[in-house]
Amino acid sequence: MGKGKYLKKQEVSTGKKVGRVVLIVLLVLLILIGAVFAYVWSKLSLITYDDGSSKTPTAVVDTTPVPSDVPTGIVDPTETEITVPETEPEETVDVSGLTMETAPIMSSGDLVEDKEVMNILLLGTDELGLGFHSNSRSDVIMLVSINKRAHTVKLVSFSRGIAVPFMEGQYKGKYEWITNLHRWGGANMVLMAIEECFKVECDYFVRVNFNTVMTVVDAIGGVDMELTKQEAAYMNWYNRNEVDVRTTTTQKDCVEGWNNLDGGMALHFARLRRIDDDFARMDRQRKVILAAVEKLKGSDLMTLNNLADLALPLVQTNMSTLEIAKLILYAPTFLESDFDQMEVPIDNSHGAMKVMSGASGWALNYETTNAALHEFLYGIDNVG
């Protein structure tokens, strides 16, 4: 009888000890989770929130016609001596062989929405300095489409010379290059054009600039890029002549084949268009992004922490901290997927037209374009 009471007391005592151990473990886990959450939150708070509106809504558009004899700036770096204009040529779109139109063929279809697909517009603006300013164009316009159902990421590059309408303001209804909309209406005007013209829901944008690209690439130890003979020759010419004062690099000469590019040279590569065209340039932009993603996969925690401290203050977005935190939860799965890619304009889907500034732009058949775009993003044929 006495022994039974002793065993019961021992069981109760053991049970209390186990309960205390479980409680301590849970408390430790909660503390660790809280610490991780606080760390992530502190990093995300470095990002600048921006509502996407322009700070200069009354800016005047320069409607001076572009001269017809503007040099193209196309060079052949395979030659021994590379001859390049001392200054960057005027922005041009090669519309040779295309039918001149008065306006694009707009789509009458509905906006495509899918709660499992999150579209984020990546804007790379062309600021000269370290910060952001409103009088800048979106040098890169790329839709990053994240499908949470299929665990895929798709990239769509939009050519800067696509003619789109101003959706509001003093120039409402007039057509201009999509790259120029940011200067007069901020990121929101670009988002509105994407939704209205391409009928794709896109509520969010992420904005970076030249300095962001260079900082990210340098922080991860450069990006590995395979260069053609032409690309390598032109990059070397560019580097030696220091054409662009906005970038700095200590990169040695590039060679045909694989090179590890630092931030300055990676930016030169992504912006290079003077040996070919804007389509090749868009391809190079995606190559730099995908090379950086590949490098990030193998980065250690110290590198990632340093990257966050350096790069996140150089990012603007209209996404809330909580929305970004939720997106991070999907990141491990998405980073392991293949990134399907698309460019707009697509073949046989556009003519040419004069935009408000006097330059030539792409006059898209948005019915045809959107059929291909919606099929690519959602697997549906949604036009009309």
C-alpha positions as CSV (number, residue, x, y, z in Angstrom):
1,M,0.0,0.0,0.0
2,G,2.8,2.4,1.0
3,K,4.7,1.4,-2.1
4,G,1.7,2.2,-4.3
5,K,1.4,5.7,-2.9
6,Y,5.2,6.2,-3.5
7,L,4.8,5.1,-7.1
8,K,1.9,7.4,-7.7
9,K,3.8,10.3,-6.2
10,Q,6.8,9.5,-8.4
11,E,4.5,9.4,-11.5
12,V,3.1,12.7,-10.6
13,S,6.5,14.2,-10.0
14,T,7.8,12.7,-13.3
15,G,4.7,14.1,-15.1
16,K,5.4,17.6,-13.7
17,K,9.0,17.4,-14.8
18,V,8.0,16.4,-18.3
19,G,5.4,19.1,-18.4
20,R,8.0,21.7,-17.3
21,V,10.4,20.4,-20.0
22,V,7.8,20.6,-22.7
23,L,6.8,24.1,-21.5
24,I,10.5,25.2,-21.6
25,V,10.9,23.8,-25.1
26,L,7.8,25.6,-26.3
27,L,9.0,28.8,-24.8
28,V,12.4,28.5,-26.4
29,L,10.8,27.8,-29.8
30,L,8.5,30.8,-29.4
31,I,11.5,33.0,-28.5
32,L,13.4,31.7,-31.5
33,I,10.4,32.2,-33.8
34,G,9.9,35.7,-32.4
35,A,13.6,36.4,-32.9
36,V,13.5,35.2,-36.5
37,F,10.3,37.2,-37.1
38,A,11.9,40.3,-35.6
39,Y,15.0,39.9,-37.7
40,V,13.0,39.5,-40.9
41,W,10.8,42.4,-40.0
42,S,13.8,44.6,-39.3
43,K,15.3,43.8,-42.7
44,L,12.0,44.4,-44.6
45,S,11.5,47.7,-42.8
46,L,14.6,48.9,-44.7
47,I,12.6,48.9,-47.9
48,T,11.0,52.2,-48.9
49,Y,7.2,52.1,-49.2
50,D,5.9,54.2,-52.0
51,D,2.3,54.5,-53.2
52,G,3.4,54.8,-56.8
53,S,2.2,58.3,-57.5
54,S,4.2,60.8,-59.4
55,K,5.7,63.8,-57.4
56,T,5.6,65.9,-60.6
57,P,2.1,65.4,-62.1
58,T,2.3,68.7,-64.1
59,A,5.5,67.9,-65.9
60,V,5.6,69.1,-69.5
61,V,6.2,66.6,-72.2
62,D,8.8,67.6,-74.8
63,T,6.9,67.2,-78.1
64,T,9.8,68.3,-80.3
65,P,9.9,65.8,-83.2
66,V,12.9,63.5,-83.2
67,P,15.2,64.3,-86.2
68,S,15.1,61.7,-89.0
69,D,18.9,61.7,-89.3
70,V,19.5,60.6,-85.7
71,P,22.4,58.0,-85.7
72,T,21.4,54.6,-84.6
73,G,24.6,54.1,-82.6
74,I,24.9,50.5,-83.8
75,V,28.6,49.4,-83.8
76,D,30.5,46.3,-84.8
77,P,32.9,45.5,-82.0
78,T,34.4,42.6,-83.9
79,E,36.4,45.2,-85.9
80,T,39.9,46.1,-84.7
81,E,38.9,49.7,-84.1
82,I,35.5,50.3,-82.5
83,T,33.9,53.6,-83.5
84,V,31.1,54.7,-81.2
85,P,29.5,58.2,-81.0
86,E,30.9,60.2,-78.0
87,T,27.4,60.5,-76.6
88,E,24.5,58.1,-76.4
89,P,22.3,58.2,-79.5
90,E,18.7,59.4,-79.2
91,E,16.3,56.7,-78.2
92,T,15.0,55.0,-81.3
93,V,12.8,52.0,-82.3
94,D,13.6,50.3,-85.5
95,V,10.3,50.3,-87.4
96,S,11.7,49.5,-90.8
97,G,9.4,47.2,-92.8
98,L,6.4,47.8,-90.5
99,T,3.1,49.3,-91.6
100,M,2.5,52.8,-90.1
101,E,-0.6,53.0,-88.1
102,T,-2.5,55.9,-86.4
103,A,-3.1,53.9,-83.2
104,P,-2.8,50.4,-81.7
105,I,-5.7,47.9,-81.9
106,M,-6.9,47.9,-78.3
107,S,-8.4,44.9,-76.6
108,S,-12.0,44.9,-75.5
109,G,-11.6,41.9,-73.3
110,D,-12.0,41.8,-69.5
111,L,-9.2,42.0,-67.0
112,V,-7.9,38.5,-66.2
113,E,-7.7,37.8,-62.4
114,D,-6.6,34.7,-60.6
115,K,-6.2,34.7,-56.8
116,E,-3.5,32.1,-57.0
117,V,-1.4,34.2,-59.4
118,M,0.5,37.3,-58.1
119,N,1.8,39.7,-60.7
120,I,4.5,42.2,-59.6
121,L,5.8,44.8,-62.1
122,L,9.5,45.2,-61.8
123,L,10.6,48.7,-62.8
124,G,14.3,49.6,-63.3
125,T,14.5,53.4,-63.4
126,D,17.4,55.4,-64.8
127,E,18.4,57.7,-62.0
128,L,21.9,59.2,-62.3
129,G,22.5,59.3,-58.5
130,L,22.1,57.0,-55.6
131,G,18.5,57.8,-54.7
132,F,15.1,57.8,-56.6
133,H,13.5,60.8,-58.2
134,S,10.3,61.4,-60.1
135,N,11.8,62.7,-63.3
136,S,13.0,59.2,-64.4
137,R,12.1,56.7,-67.0
138,S,11.6,53.0,-66.5
139,D,14.6,51.5,-68.3
140,V,13.3,48.0,-67.4
141,I,9.6,47.0,-67.4
142,M,9.2,43.4,-66.5
143,L,6.2,41.5,-65.2
144,V,7.1,38.8,-62.5
145,S,4.2,36.4,-62.4
146,I,4.2,34.1,-59.4
147,N,1.7,31.1,-59.6
148,K,1.2,29.8,-56.1
149,R,-0.9,26.9,-57.4
150,A,1.6,25.6,-59.9
151,H,4.7,26.8,-58.0
152,T,6.1,28.6,-61.0
153,V,7.6,32.0,-61.8
154,K,7.3,33.6,-65.3
155,L,9.0,36.7,-66.6
156,V,7.6,39.0,-69.3
157,S,9.7,41.8,-70.7
158,F,8.0,44.8,-72.2
159,S,9.9,46.8,-74.8
160,R,10.3,50.4,-73.8
161,G,9.1,51.5,-77.2
162,I,5.5,50.1,-76.9
163,A,3.0,52.8,-77.6
164,V,0.4,53.0,-74.7
165,P,-2.1,55.7,-73.8
166,F,-1.9,58.1,-70.9
167,M,-4.7,56.9,-68.6
168,E,-5.1,60.2,-66.8
169,G,-3.9,63.7,-66.5
170,Q,-3.4,66.4,-69.1
171,Y,-2.3,64.0,-71.8
172,K,-5.1,61.5,-71.3
173,G,-5.8,59.5,-74.4
174,K,-2.5,60.4,-76.2
175,Y,0.1,57.7,-76.9
176,E,3.6,57.6,-75.7
177,W,6.4,55.1,-75.1
178,I,5.6,53.0,-72.1
179,T,9.1,53.8,-70.7
180,N,8.2,57.5,-70.5
181,L,5.0,57.1,-68.5
182,H,6.9,56.8,-65.3
183,R,8.3,60.3,-65.7
184,W,4.8,61.9,-65.8
185,G,2.7,59.6,-63.8
186,G,4.9,57.5,-61.6
187,A,4.7,53.7,-61.2
188,N,0.9,53.9,-60.9
189,M,0.5,55.2,-64.4
190,V,2.7,52.3,-65.7
191,L,0.5,49.8,-63.7
192,M,-2.6,51.3,-65.2
193,A,-1.3,51.0,-68.7
194,I,-0.4,47.3,-68.1
195,E,-3.8,46.5,-66.8
196,E,-5.8,48.5,-69.4
197,C,-3.8,47.5,-72.5
198,F,-2.8,43.9,-71.6
199,K,-5.8,43.0,-69.5
200,V,-3.6,41.5,-66.7
201,E,-4.3,42.2,-63.1
202,C,-1.2,43.8,-61.5
203,D,-1.6,45.7,-58.2
204,Y,2.1,45.7,-57.1
205,F,5.4,47.2,-58.3
206,V,9.0,46.9,-57.1
207,R,11.3,49.7,-58.2
208,V,15.1,49.5,-58.4
209,N,17.6,51.7,-60.1
210,F,21.2,51.5,-61.5
211,N,22.7,51.7,-58.0
212,T,20.5,48.8,-56.7
213,V,21.7,46.5,-59.5
214,M,25.4,47.3,-58.9
215,T,25.0,47.0,-55.2
216,V,23.3,43.6,-55.4
217,V,25.7,42.1,-57.9
218,D,28.8,43.3,-55.9
219,A,27.3,42.0,-52.7
220,I,27.0,38.5,-54.0
221,G,30.4,38.4,-55.6
222,G,29.4,39.2,-59.1
223,V,27.4,37.2,-61.7
224,D,28.7,34.6,-64.2
225,M,27.8,35.6,-67.7
226,E,28.6,34.0,-71.1
227,L,29.5,36.8,-73.6
228,T,29.7,36.7,-77.3
229,K,32.7,38.1,-79.1
230,Q,30.8,41.2,-80.0
231,E,29.5,41.7,-76.4
232,A,33.0,41.2,-74.9
233,A,34.6,43.6,-77.3
234,Y,32.0,46.3,-76.8
235,M,32.1,45.9,-73.0
236,N,35.9,46.4,-73.0
237,W,35.5,49.5,-75.2
238,Y,32.9,50.8,-72.8
239,N,35.0,50.1,-69.8
240,R,38.2,51.7,-71.1
241,N,36.4,54.8,-72.3
242,E,34.2,55.3,-69.2
243,V,31.3,56.4,-71.3
244,D,28.8,56.2,-68.5
245,V,29.7,58.2,-65.4
246,R,26.9,56.6,-63.5
247,T,28.7,53.3,-63.1
248,T,32.1,52.4,-61.7
249,T,34.0,49.2,-62.1
250,T,37.4,47.7,-61.5
251,Q,36.6,44.9,-63.9
252,K,39.4,43.6,-66.1
253,D,38.9,43.1,-69.8
254,C,36.1,40.6,-70.7
255,V,36.7,37.6,-73.0
256,E,34.5,35.7,-75.3
257,G,32.9,33.0,-73.2
258,W,32.2,33.0,-69.4
259,N,33.1,36.0,-67.3
260,N,32.4,37.0,-63.7
261,L,30.9,40.5,-64.0
262,D,31.0,43.0,-61.1
263,G,28.1,45.4,-60.5
264,G,29.2,48.1,-62.9
265,M,29.9,45.7,-65.8
266,A,26.7,43.7,-65.1
267,L,24.8,47.0,-65.5
268,H,26.7,47.8,-68.7
269,F,25.7,44.3,-70.0
270,A,22.1,44.7,-69.1
271,R,21.8,48.1,-70.8
272,L,23.8,47.2,-73.9
273,R,21.7,47.7,-77.1
274,R,24.1,49.4,-79.5
275,I,25.4,46.2,-81.2
276,D,21.9,44.9,-81.8
277,D,18.4,46.0,-80.6
278,D,16.1,46.3,-77.7
279,F,15.0,42.7,-77.9
280,A,18.5,41.5,-77.3
281,R,18.8,44.0,-74.5
282,M,15.7,42.7,-72.8
283,D,17.2,39.2,-73.0
284,R,20.4,40.5,-71.3
285,Q,18.3,42.0,-68.6
286,R,16.7,38.7,-67.8
287,K,20.0,36.9,-68.0
288,V,21.5,39.2,-65.3
289,I,18.4,38.7,-63.0
290,L,18.5,34.9,-63.4
291,A,22.3,34.8,-62.9
292,A,21.8,36.8,-59.6
293,V,19.1,34.4,-58.5
294,E,21.3,31.4,-59.2
295,K,24.1,33.0,-57.2
296,L,21.8,33.8,-54.3
297,K,20.8,30.1,-54.0
298,G,24.4,29.2,-52.9
299,S,24.9,32.3,-50.7
300,D,25.6,31.9,-47.0
301,L,23.7,33.7,-44.2
302,M,26.4,36.3,-43.8
303,T,26.3,37.2,-47.5
304,L,22.5,37.3,-47.4
305,N,22.5,39.5,-44.3
306,N,25.0,41.9,-45.9
307,L,23.0,42.0,-49.1
308,A,19.8,42.8,-47.2
309,D,21.5,45.7,-45.4
310,L,23.0,47.2,-48.5
311,A,20.3,46.6,-51.1
312,L,16.9,46.8,-49.4
313,P,17.2,50.6,-48.7
314,L,17.6,50.9,-52.5
315,V,14.2,49.4,-53.2
316,Q,10.8,51.0,-53.5
317,T,7.5,49.2,-53.5
318,N,3.8,49.6,-52.8
319,M,3.7,46.2,-51.1
320,S,3.2,46.2,-47.4
321,T,5.8,44.6,-45.1
322,L,3.3,41.9,-44.2
323,E,2.6,41.2,-47.9
324,I,6.4,40.9,-48.6
325,A,6.8,38.6,-45.5
326,K,4.1,36.3,-46.9
327,L,5.8,36.2,-50.3
328,I,9.1,35.2,-48.7
329,L,7.4,32.0,-47.3
330,Y,7.0,30.9,-50.9
331,A,10.5,31.9,-52.0
332,P,12.3,28.5,-51.4
333,T,9.8,26.7,-53.7
334,F,9.8,29.3,-56.4
335,L,13.6,29.7,-56.5
336,E,14.0,26.1,-57.4
337,S,11.6,26.3,-60.4
338,D,12.6,27.2,-64.0
339,F,11.7,30.7,-64.9
340,D,9.7,30.7,-68.2
341,Q,10.2,33.9,-70.2
342,M,8.4,35.9,-72.8
343,E,8.9,39.2,-74.7
344,V,6.5,41.8,-75.9
345,P,6.0,42.7,-78.7
346,I,5.6,39.2,-80.1
347,D,6.1,38.3,-83.7
348,N,3.5,39.5,-86.3
349,S,1.6,41.4,-83.7
350,H,2.5,45.0,-84.3
351,G,2.9,47.9,-86.7
352,A,4.5,51.3,-86.1
353,M,3.2,54.7,-85.1
354,K,4.3,58.1,-84.1
355,V,3.9,58.8,-80.4
356,M,3.3,62.2,-78.8
357,S,7.0,63.0,-78.4
358,G,7.5,62.6,-82.2
359,A,9.4,59.3,-81.9
360,S,8.4,56.0,-83.6
361,G,6.9,53.4,-81.4
362,W,5.3,49.9,-81.6
363,A,1.6,50.0,-82.4
364,L,0.5,46.7,-81.0
365,N,-2.5,44.6,-81.9
366,Y,-3.5,44.0,-78.3
367,E,-6.0,41.4,-79.2
368,T,-3.3,39.2,-80.7
369,T,-0.7,40.1,-78.1
370,N,-3.1,39.4,-75.2
371,A,-4.1,36.0,-76.5
372,A,-0.5,34.9,-76.4
373,L,0.2,36.7,-73.1
374,H,-2.8,35.2,-71.3
375,E,-2.0,31.7,-72.6
376,F,1.6,32.1,-71.3
377,L,0.6,33.4,-67.8
378,Y,-2.6,31.5,-67.1
379,G,-2.8,28.8,-69.7
380,I,-6.0,30.3,-71.2
381,D,-7.0,31.9,-74.5
382,N,-8.8,35.0,-73.3
383,V,-9.3,37.7,-75.9
384,G,-12.1,39.8,-77.4
